[in-house]
């Protein structure tokens, strides 16, 4: 079985090296990456992996964050040119963590009648920036006992999909689903977690908000969602530093969250990246090793029973959130129908 990862990146030099290396060590065979006008060294990092023969680099100069179009192109290339059996469409700030075995082990177990497997975000909270690698600082994540249904919240429960390769696939908004696909989803099993690190520093967050805001307001593949628009408004009004500072958790806040179990410590990615780091004398543009280059492969042991129970609680919260979203869509449709009938 061949597993291909796609990733779209723009100015993600602080994370993209770790992201590519982690997935190659977690069972991914090949990466297709689209670099969209990066100016911070992201292009050089991706080119280093391309020179090693494990990555196809696509340079995309267009503006406008046409994410659906560009990810669809990569997903189709995975099927047509690289012999993929399964495709993971990831963002640069995501680490797809299999719950026991490698990613390939998990996907090999999927019954043949199913072609889509859902995973969901487990978001790590922003912490004070002390110039260390994000994974060294960000070892605390949200643990949702109930869904957050506020559209302006960055921490709403969200699913994303890994799918069987398809020459005609159309990847939807934000890589959250496929459009018009005949592939059958397996909706009751979430064997992959997505460790999500969207807010790694104030400068990184402000830059990301600016790029997304410009795309949503000027170019338009899609309208911004609640949290996009809220953050872009803060950026335009000069309040982005204050907004970010309000989201950063200091030590007392973390202690309170750990005490009431709304937060949990999760050092899995930190420990994995420590194992993958190349020794100083071997580092260049690439900072991490390939599978087997540094010794034993990464281990993905099954979670203890207590962790499985906590994971089931978050999966249940995800289902509740989906029900709320569906009801909102029904309400919008009813309003439109009422307006048409009145006219």
C-alpha positions as CSV (number, residue, x, y, z in Angstrom):
1,X,0.0,0.0,0.0
2,X,1.3,3.5,-0.9
3,X,0.4,6.5,1.1
4,X,0.9,10.0,-0.2
5,X,0.7,13.2,1.8
6,X,-0.2,16.6,0.2
7,X,0.6,19.9,1.9
8,X,0.0,23.5,0.9
9,X,2.4,26.0,2.5
10,X,3.2,29.7,2.6
11,X,5.7,31.1,5.0
12,X,5.7,28.1,7.3
13,X,9.5,27.8,7.9
14,X,9.1,27.4,11.6
15,X,7.1,24.1,11.3
16,X,7.3,22.7,7.7
17,X,10.6,20.8,8.2
18,X,9.2,19.0,11.3
19,X,5.9,18.4,9.6
20,X,7.4,16.7,6.5
21,X,9.9,14.6,8.5
22,X,7.3,13.4,11.0
23,X,4.9,12.1,8.4
24,X,7.7,10.3,6.5
25,X,8.5,8.6,9.7
26,X,4.8,7.9,10.5
27,X,4.2,5.8,7.4
28,X,3.9,8.3,4.5
29,X,5.8,7.1,1.4
30,X,5.9,10.4,-0.6
31,X,4.9,14.0,-0.3
32,X,3.5,16.4,-2.8
33,X,3.9,20.0,-1.7
34,X,2.7,23.3,-3.2
35,X,4.6,26.3,-2.1
36,X,2.6,29.5,-2.6
37,X,5.0,32.5,-2.7
38,X,6.9,31.8,0.5
39,X,9.5,34.4,1.5
40,X,10.8,33.0,4.8
41,X,12.8,29.9,3.8
42,X,9.9,27.5,3.4
43,X,10.8,27.0,-0.3
44,X,14.4,26.0,0.5
45,X,13.3,23.4,3.1
46,X,10.8,21.8,0.7
47,X,13.5,21.8,-2.1
48,X,15.8,19.9,0.2
49,X,13.3,17.1,0.6
50,X,12.7,17.2,-3.2
51,X,16.4,16.7,-3.8
52,X,16.2,13.6,-1.6
53,X,13.6,12.1,-3.9
54,X,10.8,12.0,-1.3
55,X,8.9,15.1,-2.4
56,X,7.4,16.7,-5.5
57,X,7.5,20.5,-5.2
58,X,5.0,22.6,-7.1
59,X,5.6,26.4,-7.2
60,X,2.3,28.3,-7.2
61,X,2.8,32.0,-7.8
62,X,-0.9,32.9,-7.8
63,X,-2.4,35.0,-5.0
64,X,-5.8,34.4,-3.4
65,X,-5.4,31.1,-1.4
66,X,-7.2,28.9,-3.9
67,X,-6.8,26.1,-1.5
68,X,-9.5,23.8,-2.8
69,X,-8.2,24.1,-6.4
70,X,-4.5,23.5,-5.4
71,X,-5.1,20.7,-3.0
72,X,-7.4,19.0,-5.5
73,X,-4.6,19.2,-8.1
74,X,-2.2,17.5,-5.7
75,X,-4.6,14.8,-4.7
76,X,-5.2,13.9,-8.3
77,X,-1.5,13.9,-9.0
78,X,-1.1,11.5,-6.1
79,X,-3.4,9.1,-7.9
80,X,-2.3,9.6,-11.5
81,X,1.5,10.0,-11.2
82,X,2.6,8.6,-7.9
83,X,0.6,5.4,-7.5
84,X,-1.1,6.4,-4.2
85,X,-3.6,4.0,-2.6
86,X,-4.5,6.5,0.1
87,X,-4.1,10.3,0.3
88,X,-3.7,12.6,3.3
89,X,-4.4,16.3,2.6
90,X,-2.8,18.1,5.5
91,X,-2.1,21.7,6.4
92,X,1.4,22.7,7.4
93,X,0.4,23.0,11.1
94,X,-1.0,19.5,11.4
95,X,0.6,16.2,12.5
96,X,-1.6,13.2,11.7
97,X,-1.0,10.8,14.6
98,X,-2.1,7.2,14.2
99,X,-3.6,5.6,17.3
100,X,-1.6,2.3,17.2
101,X,0.7,1.3,14.4
102,X,1.8,3.5,11.5
103,X,-0.6,5.5,9.3
104,X,-0.3,2.8,6.8
105,X,-1.1,0.1,9.4
106,X,-4.3,2.0,10.3
107,X,-5.4,2.5,6.7
108,X,-4.7,-1.0,5.6
109,X,-7.2,-2.2,8.2
110,X,-10.1,-0.2,6.6
111,X,-12.6,-2.5,5.0
112,X,-12.6,-2.2,1.2
113,X,-16.1,-0.8,0.9
114,X,-15.0,2.3,2.7
115,X,-13.0,5.0,1.1
116,X,-13.0,7.9,3.5
117,X,-11.8,7.9,7.1
118,X,-12.4,10.9,9.4
119,X,-9.8,12.4,11.8
120,X,-10.3,15.4,14.1
121,X,-8.2,18.3,15.4
122,X,-6.7,18.1,18.9
123,X,-5.7,21.7,19.2
124,X,-2.7,22.8,21.2
125,X,-3.1,26.1,23.0
126,X,-0.7,29.0,22.5
127,X,2.0,29.5,25.1
128,X,4.5,32.3,25.8
129,X,7.1,32.5,23.1
130,X,10.7,32.0,24.4
131,X,12.4,31.3,21.0
132,X,12.3,27.5,21.5
133,X,10.8,25.2,18.9
134,X,7.0,25.3,19.0
135,X,6.8,21.6,20.0
136,X,9.1,22.2,23.0
137,X,6.8,25.0,24.4
138,X,3.3,23.8,23.2
139,X,2.8,20.6,25.2
140,X,-0.7,21.4,26.5
141,X,-3.9,20.9,24.4
142,X,-7.6,21.5,24.8
143,X,-9.7,18.5,26.0
144,X,-13.3,19.1,25.0
145,X,-15.9,17.5,27.3
146,X,-18.7,19.3,25.3
147,X,-18.7,21.0,21.9
148,X,-17.8,24.6,21.3
149,X,-20.4,25.8,18.8
150,X,-19.3,29.5,18.6
151,X,-18.4,30.1,14.9
152,X,-15.9,32.7,16.0
153,X,-14.0,30.2,18.2
154,X,-10.8,28.7,16.9
155,X,-11.4,25.6,19.0
156,X,-14.7,24.3,17.5
157,X,-14.5,20.5,16.9
158,X,-13.6,19.9,13.3
159,X,-13.1,16.8,11.2
160,X,-10.8,16.3,8.3
161,X,-10.5,13.3,6.0
162,X,-8.0,10.9,4.5
163,X,-9.3,9.1,1.4
164,X,-8.5,6.4,-1.1
165,X,-6.8,7.8,-4.2
166,X,-9.2,9.0,-6.9
167,X,-8.3,10.4,-10.3
168,X,-11.4,12.7,-10.2
169,X,-11.4,13.7,-6.6
170,X,-12.5,17.2,-5.6
171,X,-11.2,18.3,-2.2
172,X,-13.5,20.7,-0.4
173,X,-13.0,23.8,1.7
174,X,-10.2,23.5,4.2
175,X,-9.6,19.8,3.4
176,X,-12.6,19.0,5.6
177,X,-14.3,16.7,3.1
178,X,-14.7,15.7,-0.5
179,X,-17.2,17.2,-2.9
180,X,-19.4,14.9,-4.9
181,X,-17.4,11.8,-4.1
182,X,-18.7,8.2,-4.5
183,X,-16.3,7.1,-1.9
184,X,-18.1,5.8,1.2
185,X,-17.1,7.4,4.5
186,X,-16.5,5.4,7.7
187,X,-18.0,7.9,10.1
188,X,-18.0,6.0,13.4
189,X,-14.2,5.3,13.7
190,X,-11.5,8.0,14.2
191,X,-8.2,6.0,14.2
192,X,-6.1,9.1,13.5
193,X,-5.7,12.2,15.6
194,X,-4.6,15.5,14.1
195,X,-2.2,17.3,16.5
196,X,-2.9,20.9,15.5
197,X,-0.5,23.9,16.2
198,X,-2.1,26.9,14.5
199,X,-0.9,29.7,16.9
200,X,2.8,29.3,17.5
201,X,3.9,32.9,18.1
202,X,2.4,36.4,17.8
203,X,4.4,37.2,14.7
204,X,3.4,34.0,13.0
205,X,-0.2,34.4,13.9
206,X,-0.4,38.0,12.7
207,X,1.3,37.1,9.4
208,X,-1.1,34.2,8.9
209,X,-4.2,36.3,9.7
210,X,-3.0,38.9,7.2
211,X,-2.5,36.4,4.4
212,X,-5.9,34.8,5.0
213,X,-7.7,38.1,5.4
214,X,-6.3,39.4,2.1
215,X,-7.3,36.2,0.3
216,X,-10.9,36.2,1.7
217,X,-11.6,39.9,1.1
218,X,-9.8,40.5,-2.2
219,X,-9.4,37.3,-4.2
220,X,-12.0,35.0,-3.1
221,X,-12.2,31.3,-3.3
222,X,-14.3,31.4,-0.2
223,X,-15.6,33.8,2.5
224,X,-13.9,33.8,5.8
225,X,-15.4,32.0,8.7
226,X,-16.1,33.6,12.1
227,X,-12.7,33.4,13.6
228,X,-11.0,34.4,10.4
229,X,-13.0,37.6,10.2
230,X,-12.7,38.4,13.9
231,X,-8.9,38.0,13.7
232,X,-8.6,40.0,10.5
233,X,-10.7,42.8,12.1
234,X,-8.3,42.8,15.0
235,X,-5.3,43.0,12.6
236,X,-6.8,45.9,10.7
237,X,-7.6,47.9,13.8
238,X,-4.2,47.4,15.3
239,X,-5.4,45.0,18.0
240,X,-3.8,41.8,16.8
241,X,-1.1,41.8,19.5
242,X,-3.8,42.2,22.2
243,X,-5.9,39.5,20.7
244,X,-3.1,37.1,20.6
245,X,-2.0,37.9,24.1
246,X,-5.5,37.2,25.4
247,X,-5.3,33.7,23.9
248,X,-1.8,32.8,25.3
249,X,-2.0,30.8,28.5
250,X,0.4,31.5,31.3
251,X,1.5,28.9,33.9
252,X,-1.4,29.7,36.4
253,X,-4.0,29.4,33.6
254,X,-2.5,26.0,32.5
255,X,-2.5,24.8,36.1
256,X,-6.2,25.6,36.4
257,X,-7.0,23.9,33.1
258,X,-5.1,20.8,34.1
259,X,-6.9,20.8,37.4
260,X,-10.4,21.0,35.9
261,X,-9.4,18.7,33.0
262,X,-10.2,21.2,30.2
263,X,-6.5,20.9,29.4
264,X,-4.2,17.9,29.2
265,X,-0.4,17.6,28.8
266,X,0.5,15.9,25.6
267,X,4.3,15.6,24.9
268,X,4.0,13.0,22.1
269,X,5.1,15.3,19.3
270,X,7.8,16.9,21.3
271,X,9.3,13.5,22.1
272,X,8.9,12.3,18.6
273,X,10.7,15.3,17.1
274,X,13.5,14.9,19.6
275,X,14.1,11.4,18.3
276,X,14.1,12.6,14.7
277,X,16.5,15.5,15.1
278,X,19.8,15.2,13.2
279,X,23.0,15.7,15.2
280,X,24.5,19.2,14.8
281,X,27.3,18.0,12.5
282,X,24.7,16.5,10.0
283,X,22.2,19.4,10.0
284,X,21.8,21.6,6.9
285,X,18.6,23.0,5.6
286,X,17.0,19.7,6.7
287,X,17.0,19.3,10.5
288,X,15.3,15.9,10.9
289,X,16.2,12.4,9.8
290,X,14.5,10.0,7.4
291,X,13.0,6.7,8.5
292,X,15.7,4.5,9.9
293,X,18.4,7.2,9.5
294,X,18.7,7.7,13.2
295,X,18.0,4.3,14.6
296,X,14.6,2.8,15.6
297,X,11.5,4.0,13.9
298,X,8.9,6.1,15.7
299,X,6.6,4.0,17.9
300,X,2.8,4.5,17.9
301,X,1.6,2.3,20.7
302,X,-2.1,1.8,21.4
303,X,-3.4,4.3,24.0
304,X,-4.1,3.2,27.6
305,X,-7.8,2.6,28.5
306,X,-8.1,6.0,30.3
307,X,-6.8,7.8,27.2
308,X,-9.2,5.9,25.0
309,X,-12.1,6.9,27.2
310,X,-11.1,10.5,27.0
311,X,-10.8,10.3,23.3
312,X,-14.3,8.8,23.0
313,X,-15.6,11.8,25.0
314,X,-14.1,14.2,22.5
315,X,-15.5,12.1,19.6
316,X,-18.9,12.4,21.2
317,X,-18.5,16.2,21.5
318,X,-17.6,16.2,17.8
319,X,-20.8,14.4,16.9
320,X,-22.9,16.9,18.9
321,X,-21.2,19.8,17.2
322,X,-22.0,18.3,13.8
323,X,-25.6,18.1,14.7
324,X,-25.6,21.8,15.6
325,X,-24.0,22.7,12.3
326,X,-26.5,20.7,10.4
327,X,-29.4,22.4,12.2
328,X,-27.9,25.8,11.4
329,X,-27.8,24.9,7.7
330,X,-31.4,23.7,7.9
331,X,-32.3,27.1,9.5
332,X,-30.6,29.0,6.7
333,X,-32.3,27.0,4.0
334,X,-35.7,27.6,5.7
335,X,-35.1,31.3,5.8
336,X,-34.2,31.3,2.1
337,X,-37.3,29.3,1.2
338,X,-39.5,31.7,3.3
339,X,-38.0,34.6,1.4
340,X,-38.6,33.0,-1.9
341,X,-42.2,32.2,-1.0
342,X,-42.8,35.8,0.2
343,X,-41.5,37.1,-3.2
